[in-house]
Amino acid sequence: MATNFTQPNKTQASIVETIALVIVVVLVLWYFVKPQSSALKDQRAQLQQVQTEYEGIEQEKNDLADLSAKMKAAPEDIALMDQALPLQNRYTQMELLLDSLVSASGMKSTDLSFQPLENDVVAGNKAIIDRPYSVERKLKATSFDLSVTGSIDQFKSLLQLIETNSRIIDINTMSMTNEQGNVTFRLKLKTYSYVP
Protein backbone atom coordinates (compact mmCIF):
# COMPACT_ATOMS: atom_id res chain seq x y z
CA MET A 1 0.00 0.00 0.00
CA ALA A 2 1.57 3.11 -1.11
CA THR A 3 0.61 6.53 0.06
CA ASN A 4 0.64 9.23 -2.40
CA PHE A 5 1.93 12.47 -1.01
CA THR A 6 1.50 15.35 -3.28
CA GLN A 7 3.22 18.59 -2.89
CA PRO A 8 0.93 21.44 -2.07
CA ASN A 9 0.52 23.83 -4.84
CA LYS A 10 1.82 27.35 -4.68
CA THR A 11 -1.51 28.99 -3.84
CA GLN A 12 -2.01 26.78 -0.82
CA ALA A 13 1.52 27.58 0.33
CA SER A 14 1.05 31.30 -0.09
CA ILE A 15 -2.24 31.17 1.87
CA VAL A 16 -0.53 29.37 4.74
CA GLU A 17 2.35 31.83 4.62
CA THR A 18 -0.08 34.77 4.59
CA ILE A 19 -2.00 33.36 7.58
CA ALA A 20 1.26 32.76 9.46
CA LEU A 21 2.41 36.28 8.59
CA VAL A 22 -0.88 37.77 9.83
CA ILE A 23 -0.58 35.78 13.08
CA VAL A 24 3.01 37.02 13.55
CA VAL A 25 1.96 40.63 12.84
CA VAL A 26 -0.95 40.35 15.31
CA LEU A 27 1.35 38.89 17.97
CA VAL A 28 3.94 41.63 17.41
CA LEU A 29 1.23 44.28 17.63
CA TRP A 30 -0.27 42.65 20.72
CA TYR A 31 2.95 42.19 22.69
CA PHE A 32 5.10 45.11 21.53
CA VAL A 33 3.05 47.89 19.99
CA LYS A 34 0.00 47.82 22.29
CA PRO A 35 2.06 48.29 25.53
CA GLN A 36 4.00 51.08 23.83
CA SER A 37 0.74 52.65 22.70
CA SER A 38 -0.63 52.46 26.26
CA ALA A 39 2.57 54.01 27.66
CA LEU A 40 2.38 56.71 24.98
CA LYS A 41 -1.22 57.45 25.94
CA ASP A 42 -0.22 57.77 29.62
CA GLN A 43 2.65 60.08 28.72
CA ARG A 44 0.35 62.24 26.59
CA ALA A 45 -2.07 62.52 29.54
CA GLN A 46 0.83 63.50 31.81
CA LEU A 47 2.03 66.01 29.21
CA GLN A 48 -1.46 67.52 29.03
CA GLN A 49 -1.56 67.81 32.83
CA VAL A 50 1.89 69.44 32.95
CA GLN A 51 0.89 71.85 30.17
CA THR A 52 -2.24 72.81 32.11
CA GLU A 53 -0.17 73.39 35.27
CA TYR A 54 2.34 75.41 33.25
CA GLU A 55 -0.42 77.59 31.81
CA GLY A 56 -1.74 78.17 35.34
CA ILE A 57 1.73 79.14 36.56
CA GLU A 58 2.19 81.43 33.56
CA GLN A 59 -1.15 83.09 34.33
CA GLU A 60 -0.16 83.56 37.99
CA LYS A 61 3.20 84.98 36.87
CA ASN A 62 1.43 87.45 34.55
CA ASP A 63 -1.01 88.41 37.33
CA LEU A 64 1.91 88.96 39.70
CA ALA A 65 3.72 91.10 37.12
CA ASP A 66 0.53 93.17 36.62
CA LEU A 67 0.12 93.59 40.37
CA SER A 68 3.78 94.60 40.72
CA ALA A 69 3.37 97.18 37.95
CA LYS A 70 0.25 98.57 39.62
CA MET A 71 2.08 98.81 42.94
CA LYS A 72 4.99 100.64 41.31
CA ALA A 73 2.53 103.03 39.68
CA ALA A 74 0.86 103.92 43.00
CA PRO A 75 3.55 104.66 45.61
CA GLU A 76 1.24 107.11 47.45
CA ASP A 77 -1.35 104.37 47.98
CA ILE A 78 1.34 101.99 49.24
CA ALA A 79 2.57 104.65 51.67
CA LEU A 80 -0.99 105.12 52.96
CA MET A 81 -1.33 101.36 53.44
CA ASP A 82 1.96 101.28 55.34
CA GLN A 83 0.66 104.03 57.62
CA ALA A 84 -2.69 102.31 58.14
CA LEU A 85 -1.17 98.87 58.85
CA PRO A 86 2.56 99.24 59.59
CA LEU A 87 5.03 96.35 59.51
CA GLN A 88 6.29 97.18 63.00
CA ASN A 89 4.29 97.54 66.15
CA ARG A 90 6.11 100.50 67.67
CA TYR A 91 4.28 101.72 70.74
CA THR A 92 6.12 105.03 70.78
CA GLN A 93 4.78 105.90 67.32
CA MET A 94 1.24 105.14 68.43
CA GLU A 95 1.77 107.09 71.65
CA LEU A 96 3.02 110.12 69.68
CA LEU A 97 0.07 109.84 67.28
CA LEU A 98 -2.48 109.71 70.10
CA ASP A 99 -0.79 112.63 71.90
CA SER A 100 -0.91 114.72 68.73
CA LEU A 101 -4.59 113.86 68.17
CA VAL A 102 -5.45 114.76 71.76
CA SER A 103 -3.54 118.06 71.47
CA ALA A 104 -5.16 118.89 68.12
CA SER A 105 -8.61 118.40 69.64
CA GLY A 106 -7.79 120.79 72.52
CA MET A 107 -8.08 118.10 75.18
CA LYS A 108 -5.54 117.08 77.81
CA SER A 109 -4.28 113.50 78.13
CA THR A 110 -4.27 112.21 81.69
CA ASP A 111 -3.33 108.55 81.12
CA LEU A 112 -2.17 106.34 78.27
CA SER A 113 -1.36 102.65 78.65
CA PHE A 114 -1.13 99.65 76.34
CA GLN A 115 -0.94 95.87 76.35
CA PRO A 116 2.22 94.75 74.49
CA LEU A 117 2.21 91.84 72.08
CA GLU A 118 4.21 88.72 72.80
CA ASN A 119 7.50 88.34 70.92
CA ASP A 120 7.02 91.50 68.90
CA VAL A 121 10.58 92.81 69.20
CA VAL A 122 12.51 92.19 65.98
CA ALA A 123 15.26 94.78 66.48
CA GLY A 124 18.08 92.20 66.55
CA ASN A 125 16.73 89.88 63.87
CA LYS A 126 18.88 90.73 60.86
CA ALA A 127 16.94 88.49 58.46
CA ILE A 128 13.73 90.42 59.10
CA ILE A 129 15.46 93.80 59.02
CA ASP A 130 17.27 93.08 55.72
CA ARG A 131 14.22 91.58 54.00
CA PRO A 132 11.06 92.78 55.76
CA TYR A 133 8.68 91.50 53.05
CA SER A 134 10.11 87.97 52.91
CA VAL A 135 8.83 86.98 56.34
CA GLU A 136 5.31 85.65 56.76
CA ARG A 137 3.37 88.19 58.79
CA LYS A 138 0.08 88.12 60.63
CA LEU A 139 -2.33 90.87 61.48
CA LYS A 140 -2.15 91.50 65.22
CA ALA A 141 -4.00 93.95 67.41
CA THR A 142 -2.68 96.10 70.24
CA SER A 143 -5.01 97.54 72.86
CA PHE A 144 -4.60 101.04 74.32
CA ASP A 145 -6.37 102.76 77.22
CA LEU A 146 -6.59 106.53 76.86
CA SER A 147 -7.99 108.96 79.43
CA VAL A 148 -8.53 112.60 78.49
CA THR A 149 -10.16 115.66 80.03
CA GLY A 150 -12.00 118.45 78.27
CA SER A 151 -15.40 119.49 76.96
CA ILE A 152 -17.94 117.46 75.02
CA ASP A 153 -17.18 119.45 71.84
CA GLN A 154 -13.47 118.76 72.25
CA PHE A 155 -14.22 115.08 72.77
CA LYS A 156 -16.35 115.04 69.62
CA SER A 157 -13.43 116.64 67.78
CA LEU A 158 -11.06 113.97 69.17
CA LEU A 159 -13.35 111.18 67.96
CA GLN A 160 -13.43 112.73 64.48
CA LEU A 161 -9.63 113.02 64.45
CA ILE A 162 -9.26 109.36 65.50
CA GLU A 163 -11.71 108.33 62.82
CA THR A 164 -10.06 110.29 59.99
CA ASN A 165 -6.36 109.78 60.68
CA SER A 166 -4.31 107.46 58.47
CA ARG A 167 -3.77 104.75 61.09
CA ILE A 168 -6.57 102.22 61.60
CA ILE A 169 -7.85 102.66 65.15
CA ASP A 170 -10.96 100.98 66.53
CA ILE A 171 -12.78 102.41 69.53
CA ASN A 172 -13.97 99.47 71.59
CA THR A 173 -15.53 101.27 74.56
CA MET A 174 -16.08 104.81 75.80
CA SER A 175 -16.94 106.00 79.26
CA MET A 176 -17.32 109.39 80.90
CA THR A 177 -17.03 110.51 84.50
CA ASN A 178 -17.70 113.92 86.01
CA GLU A 179 -15.91 114.61 89.28
CA GLN A 180 -16.06 118.12 90.75
CA GLY A 181 -16.81 119.68 87.36
CA ASN A 182 -13.86 117.93 85.73
CA VAL A 183 -15.12 115.67 82.88
CA THR A 184 -12.87 112.68 82.15
CA PHE A 185 -13.36 110.52 79.08
CA ARG A 186 -11.89 107.04 78.96
CA LEU A 187 -11.39 105.22 75.64
CA LYS A 188 -10.36 101.64 75.01
CA LEU A 189 -8.70 101.60 71.58
CA LYS A 190 -7.37 98.88 69.34
CA THR A 191 -4.87 99.32 66.53
CA TYR A 192 -3.38 96.82 64.11
CA SER A 193 -0.03 95.97 62.53
CA TYR A 194 1.51 93.21 60.42
CA VAL A 195 4.15 91.57 62.55
CA PRO A 196 6.21 88.39 62.06
Steps between C-alpha positions, in 0.01 A plus 500: 500500500657811389404842617503770254629824639457788273672824539271785582459739223630852516167664584450279802853580615453872458171487696671320787788746488257794497308359799826440688615852413171649624530301825859624547395861429209472747730354766759774444229765522350337809822454697715792384295778346195493730706547824694779330174657387363481856820655640481770232140574596600532868787731410270716287258528795790598727620751240151651482490529880845663512400741222187596694707558816751702298224718356368558853847597622546729200166666577599547866836642388323747268256596778792555737681714242181707450459542875866601535459758223188639667683524832791683337254739337333589832769574761269745684241226553769262626623766743144547629466124548829492690370775728165328552652156571873537574747211492626583849300536815682796652317622807684831504366587154146424611553695822625803303205472260245487782669792680488709183132414444414590859691830471338583165155451652582739788471231766754398763626142532501371856594134443616279215581131538523200269519122501816388314499209259700188572829462312452816298856631530693438178775759550782242507365268232715585199306276260179693564673838492681428170195350328184620676262372229643147486372401843148367542306754703171493684259775585518563874315745719632715783267644762541850646323672790478877464360743757446864406337806654316779324160604369246297306576699182871431541425132552287496185792660316737233639271221379492655152880529497537134605255397232665696217870449569705268279554229762220247551372544855189332638318643800381206706344680797445854624414619846462839664529612860433841651679569827485851647425656161795325337374274215725201427451284193647152488550318168603142437666496157633228276750544219649250258835415342654224289764336713706182451 
